[in-house]
Amino acid sequence: MAIDPIDTKLIDTLLKGYKNPDEIIGKNGLLKQLTKALLERAMSAEMTAHVGYEKHDPAGNNSGNSRNGASKKKLKGEFGEFELETPRDRNGSFEPKIIAKNQTRFTGFDDKIISMYSRGMTTREIEGHLKEMYGVEVSPMLISSVTEAVMEEVKTWQSRPLEETYAILYLDALRVKIRDGGHVQNKAIYVAIAVTVDGERDILGLWAGEGGEGAKFWHHVLTEIKNRGVSDVCLLVCDGLSGLPDAVSSVWPQTIVQTCVVHLLRNSFRYASRRDWPQIAKDLKPIYTAPTEAAALERLADFAAAWEARYPAIVKLWESAWAEFVPFLGFDPEIRTVIYTTNAIESVNARIRKAVKARGHFPTEAAAIKCVYLAIMSLDPTGKGRQRWSNRWKAALNAFTVAFPGRIIRTTK
């Protein structure tokens, strides 16, 4: 049904004597009063349609059902909390549609709570914000129940069908504090982000680490991804996760596992004095910019000659990671650029960490997953980030098509 524009004369009448914004959007402002009046008038109209006669119409006598006054309840909404009168019928069969019988929050109110939660606000901060901005008092239990409803959405998202082929899959972990058995412990939440053959980012899922994650754990994660429709991944980039290469080869035999070079550099610095970092960075660069593996081995030998006596752990780190590092050297510059670092996933993790840090620790693993999921869902509300991502991947995808013949098949959209 088309709605006619509101008569400007009516608006002028409502705004007669208007002096400040509080009269419109304040605690007892016009918008709050109008919302209450319109909702009650709409429910009255619904009651008329339900019983079949207008209020006070004699036609309702002996009709088999009639109005029976109204019940009062408090409704929370964007304009604060107000008391609403809901009409009743004698048969108890009236079910209002605009505000359901047991509904105590106006449409959109829950979305505001979820939006604030996803942006890193704590339960206490949300509680204070709603009271300050809307004059609405909500309990921590209510906020938790609203956000808890998201868990069904998480389950659906985590089991949704995926693309058949991905050009690249990034795996990374972030640490969260979770209360377990009366003690707060650091646990890993793993995030999988893939790039489609059309250059679009796709966050595949979240997995909570079980401690000592090895080949068995990763085989479970990768098999789950495969069972959701992924039959091929060209490259998998990670930060030296234990047991992952073996798991990958058993799930996708053609997939190349590549260690994130930036993580390898960061781990190198952990073993060195800060004053040596600039020179170490300078001496490591010829290794990962070498044109071939043979040249890289020569540069590693040069590095060992200069630093092994002082920092043997750095040399051992590179030697241990060599099998997963060396594929990097066989690709064109366009591909090296996108696998050089897991920045693609680090930008996502930065948003997640902001939400996680605000909470300190979580009472359960499910609460941590819920928080991370909501942070992910708030990443790109306009879709512009997705488009920018796709544009940046054009050159790399052309190189992937050459490097992995027959596996990168672009779709037409």
N, C-alpha and C positions, 0 to 999 in steps of 0.2 A: 504494500500500500504506500503510495506516495504521500509524503508529509509536506503540507504547505508551509512556506516560510512564516516565522512568527511575526505577528503584526507589530510594526515598530511603535505604534501608539501604546500597545501593551507594555513593551519594553520601557518606554518613557515613563509610564505610570509606575512601574516597579522601581525605576531608578530615581523617582522624584525625591529630592532632598539628599541625593547621594553626596557624601563628603569624603570618605576615605575607603580604601580597599577592604578594610576589616568588615565593613557593612555588607560586602559581597561574599568574601571568602573566609571571614572570621568564624569564631566558635559558634556564634548564633547568626551567621550571615544569611543573606538572601538565598544563595545557592543551596545551603543546607535546608532551609525552610521549603524551598521549591522542590527539592528532592523528596522530602517527606510528604509534601502535599500531592505531588504527582504519583508517587508510589501508592499512597492510600487511595487516590482517585482511580488509579488503574485497577487496583484489587477490587474496588467497589464495582467497577464495570465488569470485571471477571465474574463477580458474584451474581450480578444481574443476568449475565449470559448463562450462568450455572443453574439458577433457580427459575429463570424464564420470565421474570417480571421486574419492573422498576421498584425502587425503594418506596414504601408507603402506598404502592398500587394495590387497590382492593382485589385485583386479579390474583393476588397471591394467597388469598384466603382459601383454606382447604385444598391447596395445590399439592399437598404431599410432602412439601419441603418449604422452608422459609428461612429468612435471616434470623440469626440468633446473637445479635450484638457483635462484639469484637474482643479479641484477646490482644494483650500488649506484649511486645518484646523489643529488646534493644538491638539495633542494627548498626554494625560498624561499616564505615565507608570512607571514601576519599575526603569527605567534608566533615568527618568526625563521627561521633556516636550520637544517635538520636532514637527516641522511642517511636515505634511504629505500631499502629493499630491494624490488626489483620482481621477482616470480617470472618464470621463463622456462620454455618448453617446448622439447622437442628439435626439433620441426619449425619452430620460430621463427614460428609463426602466431598466438601469443597477443598480443592487442592490448587491454591494460587500458583500461577506460572511465573510471574515477574519476580516474585520473592517466594521461594518454596517454603513450605510449612516449617521446617526445622532450620532454615537458613538464617544465620546470624551475621553474615558478612556480605557486603554488597559485591556484585560482580566487579572484578578487577582488583579488589582489595588483596586477595591472596597473591595475585601476580606482583603487586608492589612488594610484598614481603619476600617473595622468591627473588625478585630483581635485586633488592638490597642485600639479601643473603649471598647471591652469586657474585656480588661486587666486593665481597670480603667483610661486610659489616657483621659484627657479632650479634648474638641474640639480644644482649643487653643494649647494644647500640641501636638495633632496630626498634626495640621497645621504647627507648628514649626518643628516637626520631618521630615515631608515630604519635607519641604523646605531645611532643613539642609542635609538630606541624599540623596535626589534625585533631588534637585534643582527645585521642582515642587511647584508652588503656588496654594493652594486650599482655597476656601472661607469657612467660618463656615457654610454657607448655603448649600454648596455642601456636606460637611461631614454629616450634619443633614439629607439631602435628601438620602444619601447612607444608613445611619443607619435606616432611617424611613422605607425603603423598607423591613426591617426585620419584621415589624408589621404583615404583612400577614403570615409570617412564624410563628410568635407567636400565631396567631389565630388557625392555623392548628395544632400546637403542643398542644395547650390548649384544643383542642377538639378531639385529637386522641384516639382511643380505648385503654383501659387499660386491665390489667390482671383480671381474674375472682376472684382470691383470693390473699390476701396479708397477710403475717405472722404478720407484724407490720406496723403501719402508724404513722409517727411523724408529728406533727403540731407545727409550731413555727412562731413567728412574728419578723420582724425587722422594725425599724423606719426610715423613710426617710422624708426629708424636701421637700414639694411641694408647689409651689405658687398657692394660691387659692384666687381669688377676691382681688388681690393686696397685700395680706399678705402671708408670708411663714408660713406654718403649718406643724407640725409633723403628719404623717399618717403612718398607719401600712400596710406593705406588708406581707401577709401570704404565707408561703412556706409549701408544703406537700411533704414529702419524704417517700416512702414505701419500704419495703423489700419483694421481691417475695418469693414464696415457694422454689425457687432454690437458695436463698441467694443473689440475685442481687439487687442493688439499682435502684430505679425508682423514678425520680422526677415527681410528678403527675401534678403539676400546681402552678400557682401564683394567688393570689387574693388580691385586694386592699380593705382595711377596709373602712367602711363607717362612722366610728365614733359610739361609743356605741355598738360595735358588741355583739350581744347576741344570743339567741337560734334561732331566725329567720335568722340571717346572716349565722350561722353555718349550719342550715338546708339546706339553699340554696347551700352552698359549698359542703356539703356531698352528697346532692341529685345529684348535677352535676357530682361528681365522680362516684356515683352509676350508673347514666345514661350512663356513658362511659364504662360500663361493669363490674364494681366491685360489686360482690354480697356478698362478705364476707371479713371481716377484723378481725383477731383474737384479736389483741391488738392495742389500739390507745394511744400513749404517747404524753402528752402535758404539758404545764406550766400553769395549773389552768385557762384555758380560760373560761370566763363567758358564761354560756348557752350551752357549748359544750356537757356535758354529756347527757342532755335531747335530744339534736339534734341527737346524736349518737344512742341512744336507739330507736328513731323513724325511723332511716334509716337502721341500722344493729343491731337488738335486741340482738344478741349473742356477740357483741363486748364488750370487757372489756376496760374501760377508766382508764388509769394509769397516775397519776401525776409524772412528772420528779422529782426524789428525789434531784438531784443536784440543780435544780431551787428552790426547797423547802428550801434547806440549804442556798443558796444565799439570798433568801428573808428573812430568819431568821436573817442573819448577818446585814441586813439593819436596824434592830431595836436595834442593840447592839453597844456598844462602841468597837472600834477596839481592845483595849487591852484585851477585854473579848472573842474575837473570838476563840482563840485556845482552851480555856476551854469549850466554848459552843459547838464547833465542837466535842470535845472529849465526852461530855455528850449526844449529839444527836446521835452519832454513834450506841450505843446499841439499839436505837429505830429501825433504818432501817436495822440493821443486826440481829434483833431478829428472832428466828426460827418460831414463831407463832404470831398471832395477840394478844393473851392473854399476851404473854411475852412482846410484844411491848407496850401494854397499861400500863403494870407495869413500864416499863422504861420511858414512857411519864410522869407517875405520879412522878417518881423520879426526872425527869427534872423539872417538875412544882414546886416541893418542893424546889428545889435549886434556881430556876431563876424567878418564876412567880412574886415575889414581886418586882424585879428590871425590868424585861422585860415581862410584861403580854401579850404584843402583839405577842411575839414569841409562847407562849403556845396557844393562840387563833388561830394563823396561822395554827399550826399543827392540832388542833381540827377541824378547818373548812375544812381542806384538807384531813381529815382522810379517808373519803369514797373513794376518788380517790387514796389515798396513799396505803391503806391496801391490794389491790390485789397483790401488789409486794411481800408481805410476803408469798404468797401461791405458789410461783414458785421455781423451782430448781435453783441452783447457776448459771447455764449456761444462763437461761432466765433472772435472776436478773441482770446479767452483762450487757446485751444489753438494758434493760429498766431502769437501774439505772440512766441513763443520756440521754439527747438528743445530746450527742457529735456527733452522726451520722449526725444530721442536723446542729449542730454548725459549723462543718468543712466547710459545704457548705455556711453557713451564713458568715463565716469569709472572703471567697472570694468575696461574694456579698458586704459586708460592705466596703471592700477595694475599689471596683469600685464606690460605692455610695458616700463614703467619699471624693473621689477626685473631685466630682462635686459640693459639697456644697448643692445646692438645684436644683430641677427640675422645669421646666416651667409648666409641666402638669403631670397628673397621668400616661398617656400613655408613656411619656418619661421615667418615673421611672421604669415602667414595662419593657420597652425595654432594659434599662440598666441592670436590674436584670437578664432578660432572657439571654442576651449575656454573662454575667458573668457565668451563669450556664452552657451554652453551651461550655465554654472554660475550664471547670473543668478537664476533663479527655480526652484530644485529642488522646492519644495513646491506651486507653482502659485498661492500666495496673492497674489503680486505681480500676476499676470495678472488675478485677480478684482478687486483694488483698482483697477487701470488701467481695467477695463471699467466699474466703478461711477462713476469720475470722468468718463467720457465720455458718460453718459446725456444730460445737458442739451445738450451740443454736437451729438450725433447728431440730436436732435430739430430743432435749428436747421439742420443740414445737410440734413435731409429737406425743409425748406421752401426753403432756398437753392438746392438742386439737385434740383428736382422730377423724379421718375421715375428718378433715378440711385441713390439710397440706398434699396435694397430690403432690409429686415431679414429675416433667416432665422429660422426657428423651431427651437429646440434643446431 
